[in-house]
Amino acid sequence: MTKAQSPLSILLAEDSPVNQSIALHMLKKLGYGAKIANNGLEALEAQERHPFDLVLMDIQMPEMDGIEATRIIRERWPQGPAIIVVTSLDLESYRERCLSAGADDIIAKPIRKDELHEAIERNMHERSQGMDEIGAVPA
């Protein structure tokens, strides 16, 4: 699924207004929009109200961090949204923790538009391939 085929429903879970603004601006340049959650609890509430295709998840947030929110989203919605962790923390130190919690990918802050685009395309393609296999009818 690409933006040309269907607009993605994206949730940005990020507590910093500056980082929210930067991410929203980049997403807009890529042809996407997003809803905002200011912390992990808000991300869970948002997913409950509206199933998103993709969540861009910060790790360090008040109320509930991104790793815990990712774990709960995966428990509640196993076939739920693709989750891309976006963090300023050391990627290698957190990669395994994020992936073990159920994240699909992890990218570094400061976000670069090309990396964000590649991560969205890669993860939405992989997710659509996985859904095709799940929904495939045996011949």
Secondary structure in CASP SS format (residue, H / E / C, confidence):
PFRMAT SS
TARGET T0000
AUTHOR 0000-0000-0000
METHOD secondary structure of the structure
MODEL  1
M C 1.00
T C 1.00
K C 1.00
A C 1.00
Q C 1.00
S C 1.00
P C 1.00
L C 1.00
S C 1.00
I E 1.00
L E 1.00
L E 1.00
A E 1.00
E C 1.00
D C 1.00
S C 1.00
P H 1.00
V H 1.00
N H 1.00
Q H 1.00
S H 1.00
I H 1.00
A H 1.00
L H 1.00
H H 1.00
M H 1.00
L H 1.00
K H 1.00
K H 1.00
L C 1.00
G C 1.00
Y C 1.00
G C 1.00
A C 1.00
K E 1.00
I E 1.00
A E 1.00
N C 1.00
N C 1.00
G H 1.00
L H 1.00
E H 1.00
A H 1.00
L H 1.00
E H 1.00
A H 1.00
Q H 1.00
E H 1.00
R H 1.00
H C 1.00
P C 1.00
F C 1.00
D C 1.00
L E 1.00
V E 1.00
L E 1.00
M E 1.00
D E 1.00
I C 1.00
Q C 1.00
M C 1.00
P C 1.00
E C 1.00
M C 1.00
D C 1.00
G H 1.00
I H 1.00
E H 1.00
A H 1.00
T H 1.00
R H 1.00
I H 1.00
I H 1.00
R H 1.00
E H 1.00
R H 1.00
W C 1.00
P C 1.00
Q C 1.00
G C 1.00
P C 1.00
A E 1.00
I E 1.00
I E 1.00
V E 1.00
V E 1.00
T E 1.00
S C 1.00
L C 1.00
D C 1.00
L H 1.00
E H 1.00
S H 1.00
Y H 1.00
R H 1.00
E H 1.00
R H 1.00
C H 1.00
L H 1.00
S H 1.00
A H 1.00
G C 1.00
A C 1.00
D C 1.00
D E 1.00
I E 1.00
I E 1.00
A E 1.00
K C 1.00
P C 1.00
I C 1.00
R C 1.00
K H 1.00
D H 1.00
E H 1.00
L H 1.00
H H 1.00
E H 1.00
A H 1.00
I H 1.00
E H 1.00
R H 1.00
N H 1.00
M H 1.00
H H 1.00
E H 1.00
R H 1.00
S H 1.00
Q H 1.00
G H 1.00
M H 1.00
D H 1.00
E H 1.00
I H 1.00
G H 1.00
A C 1.00
V C 1.00
P C 1.00
A C 1.00
END
